[in-house]
Amino acid sequence: MEHPRSYTRTVLTNEAMAWWRRKSSKELPVAACPDAAVVGHEESVTQASVVWEALRRLPPRQRAVIVLRYYEDLSEAEIARTLGISAGSVKSHAHHAIRAMGGHLGPQMQDTSYEGEQP
C-alpha cells in the first residue's frame, strides 16, 4: 500500500457516506408537525420495554438468535454463519426462545411461530 493515509481517508469517507444514506432513508419529511402526542405511544413504549425484559431473561444464544432474526432481519443461513451454528440449531433456539418469551409475555406471544426458511 503506497499511500495508507489516502486509503484510510477514502474508507472513512465511504463509511460516513453509507451511514448517512442509511440514516436518511429511514426519515421522511412531513408538511407539518403534529400538535398532539401520538395516540397509544405510551402503550407501545411499555410493550417494547416488556419485550426487551423478556429478551434479557433468555439464555445468550437464544437471545442472539431472536435479535438477529427479528431485529436485524437476518435469514436462517445468515444467523447460522454469524453464530457458527447449524441452521437446525437456529430453528431450535428460536423455537425455545419464543416459547420461553411466551411465558413472560402472555397470550399475544403464544401464537407466534418462527417462520424459518425452507431448505
C-alpha positions as MATLAB code, in Angstrom:
seq = 'MEHPRSYTRTVLTNEAMAWWRRKSSKELPVAACPDAAVVGHEESVTQASVVWEALRRLPPRQRAVIVLRYYEDLSEAEIARTLGISAGSVKSHAHHAIRAMGGHLGPQMQDTSYEGEQP';
ca = [
       0.000    0.000    0.000;
       1.729    3.146   -1.212;
      -0.485    5.770    0.419;
      -2.058    4.497    3.648;
      -3.395    7.950    4.547;
      -5.249    8.248    1.252;
      -6.628    4.748    1.637;
      -7.768    5.442    5.214;
      -9.388    8.730    4.239;
     -11.244    7.030    1.366;
     -12.505    4.224    3.607;
     -13.656    6.649    6.300;
     -15.375    8.864    3.741;
     -17.177    5.913    2.155;
     -18.301    4.579    5.547;
     -19.565    8.005    6.620;
     -21.490    8.424    3.363;
     -23.024    4.960    3.718;
     -24.034    5.739    7.306;
     -25.733    8.983    6.251;
     -27.551    7.209    3.409;
     -28.854    4.519    5.767;
     -29.895    7.090    8.346;
     -31.598    9.425    5.903;
     -33.513    6.651    4.156;
     -35.483    5.956    7.346;
     -36.593    9.528    7.875;
     -39.386   11.028    5.828;
     -40.167   14.752    5.745;
     -43.680   15.892    6.634;
     -45.533   19.079    5.745;
     -46.453   19.905    9.344;
     -45.588   18.553   12.758;
     -48.491   17.163   14.764;
     -49.512   19.283   17.757;
     -50.593   16.388   19.956;
     -48.717   13.300   21.023;
     -49.282   10.134   19.050;
     -52.186    8.193   20.488;
     -51.034    4.936   22.041;
     -47.383    5.967   22.164;
     -47.077    5.243   25.894;
     -48.574    1.786   25.388;
     -46.146    0.924   22.584;
     -43.206    2.082   24.716;
     -44.460   -0.060   27.598;
     -44.878   -3.070   25.301;
     -41.387   -2.607   23.905;
     -39.866   -2.491   27.382;
     -41.768   -5.662   28.355;
     -40.435   -7.444   25.252;
     -36.862   -6.318   25.987;
     -37.199   -7.537   29.575;
     -38.374  -10.934   28.289;
     -35.377  -10.982   25.908;
     -32.979  -10.260   28.787;
     -34.251  -13.371   30.579;
     -33.306  -15.658   27.679;
     -30.022  -17.562   27.567;
     -27.409  -15.720   25.454;
     -27.633  -17.997   22.363;
     -31.450  -17.837   22.226;
     -31.355  -14.071   22.725;
     -28.823  -13.721   19.901;
     -30.985  -15.774   17.509;
     -34.119  -13.722   18.287;
     -32.338  -10.379   17.981;
     -30.623  -11.341   14.726;
     -33.849  -12.718   13.253;
     -36.434  -10.157   14.283;
     -34.430   -7.003   14.933;
     -31.630   -7.374   12.383;
     -33.846   -9.260    9.898;
     -31.206  -11.865    9.045;
     -32.106  -15.121    7.347;
     -31.653  -18.507    8.989;
     -28.494  -19.145    6.962;
     -27.049  -15.740    7.869;
     -27.744  -16.304   11.569;
     -26.141  -19.752   11.383;
     -22.995  -18.294    9.752;
     -22.873  -15.376   12.206;
     -23.168  -17.569   15.296;
     -21.201  -20.520   13.900;
     -24.058  -22.993   14.381;
     -26.216  -25.079   12.044;
     -29.490  -23.876   10.537;
     -31.262  -26.572   12.561;
     -29.803  -25.109   15.759;
     -31.056  -21.680   14.718;
     -34.573  -23.094   14.341;
     -34.340  -24.914   17.661;
     -33.048  -21.867   19.565;
     -35.724  -19.654   18.013;
     -38.475  -22.133   18.890;
     -37.355  -22.449   22.518;
     -36.846  -18.691   22.862;
     -40.316  -17.889   21.547;
     -41.864  -20.437   23.911;
     -39.918  -19.014   26.847;
     -40.872  -15.450   25.949;
     -44.492  -16.541   25.600;
     -44.453  -17.489   29.266;
     -43.356  -13.960   30.164;
     -45.478  -12.048   27.663;
     -48.737  -13.951   27.803;
     -51.170  -14.932   25.036;
     -50.002  -12.399   22.423;
     -46.750  -14.385   22.022;
     -48.228  -17.870   22.392;
     -49.488  -17.976   18.791;
     -46.282  -16.604   17.249;
     -44.316  -19.180   15.313;
     -40.843  -18.957   13.876;
     -41.032  -18.644   10.121;
     -37.698  -20.077    9.125;
     -36.526  -20.550    5.572;
     -37.323  -23.751    3.796;
     -34.216  -25.762    2.802;
];
